Amino acid sequence: MSAQEIVYAYRHLYRQGLRAVQFSKPARYTLRDRIRLAFHRGDAANFNAHKISNTLEFLKYATTEAGLEHKVLKNLLFVWYHQDEGVKIRPGKLTPAEHEVSTTIYDPLNHTIRMLNESMEMCLPAMTTRGKLF
């Protein structure tokens, strides 16, 4: 994809995502950060127009009905929000065992998101943030 198509894809995903979460405050910032992180970390060769259109369709269904798509998106944003908040709020230093748990606890979720992306040919971000987002 060209740079212009990637910018358009980012804008379309972000705009449709905002509609899906109905511009609610914690969800829109979490969505923005995750989409931004995925586009910063991703390569231009990895972006597929078909996957992006399927993801947009998923977000449109999450917008129009309070069905399965809406529940999946709501729960993903809930987990991502608390994952990011957990990174910001750390009382004291972590032991090596606690650090290992905190870095690997979201691996099953990320694997599930990758499998969902593979089966539905979508491009939901499946990554764990460790530390600051940027």
N, C-alpha and C positions, 0 to 999 in steps of 0.2 A: 504494500500500500504506500501511496505517496504521503508526504508530510501533511498535505492539506486534507487528505482523506482521514488520516489519524486524528487530526484536530476536530474534524466533523464528527467522527465516531465518539470522541471524548465528550463533545458538547451534547450529542444526542443521548448518550448513556447517562450523562449527568442530569440533563433536563428531564428525561423520562424517569430516572430514579427519584428526582425531587417530587415529581407528580405521584409516584408510587408511595412515597412516605408522607405525602400531603404536606410537605414543607415543615414537618415537625422538627423542633430545634435539635435535640440530640442526634436524631437519625440523619438529618441532612448533613451535619458536619462529619459524622462518621462515614456516610456514603461518599462525601466529597474527598475525604482523606484516603479512603480505600481505592477509589477510582484513580485519584491522582498518583498514589503509590504504584498501582498496577501499570499505569502509563509511563511513569518514570523508570521503573525497573524493567519493563518489557522491551523487546526488540521490535523493530518495524517489520521484520520478517515473520514474527509470530502472530501478527494481527491478521485475522481472517474476516472478510466481509460477511460471510455466511454465519459465522459464530456471533458476530456483533449483531446482525439482524435477528438471530434467534434470541439473544439476550435482551434486545429491545422488545421483542414480542413477549418474552417472559415478564419484563417490567410493565408492559402495557396490560397484561392480564392481572398482574398484581395491583394495578391502578384501578381497573374497572370492577373487579369482584374481590370480595373478602374470602377468597378460596385458598387453595393449597399454595399458590404462588405468593399470595400476600403473607401467609403464615411463614413460609420459608424465608422470605425477605425480612420480615419482622424479626424472626429469631436470629438470622445471621447478623443483622445490625445490632441486636441486643448483645450478642456474644462479642462482636467486634468492639462495641463501645466499652464493655467491661474489660476486655482484654487490653485496650489502650489505657483505660483508667488504672488498671492494675500495674501497668508499666510506670505511670506517673506517681502513684502513691505506694511507696515501699517504706514500711517502717523499719529503719535500721538496715544493717547489712544482712544479706542472705547467706546461709550456710551453703556449702557446695551441693548438698543433697537438695535443698530448696531451690537453688539456682537450676539444677538439672530438671526438676519437676516443672518449674515455671517456664523453661524453654521448650519442653517436649509435651506439655499438657494439651496443646492445641493441634498436635499432629494428626490424631484421628479425625478431627473436624476438617482439617485441610484435605485429608485423603478423601473424605466423603464429598467435599466440594469438587475436588478433581474428578471423582467418579461421576458426579452429577453433570459436570461440564462435558465429560466424555460421552455420556449416554444421551444427553440432550443437545449436544454440539453447541454449548454456550461458552461464555468467557467470564464467569464470575471470578473475582479475585480470591485465590486460595493461598494465602501466605500468612505467616506469623510475624507480627512486628515485635522486634526486640530492641527496646530503647526508643529513641526519638524516631518519628516517621521520616524525617528528611535530614 
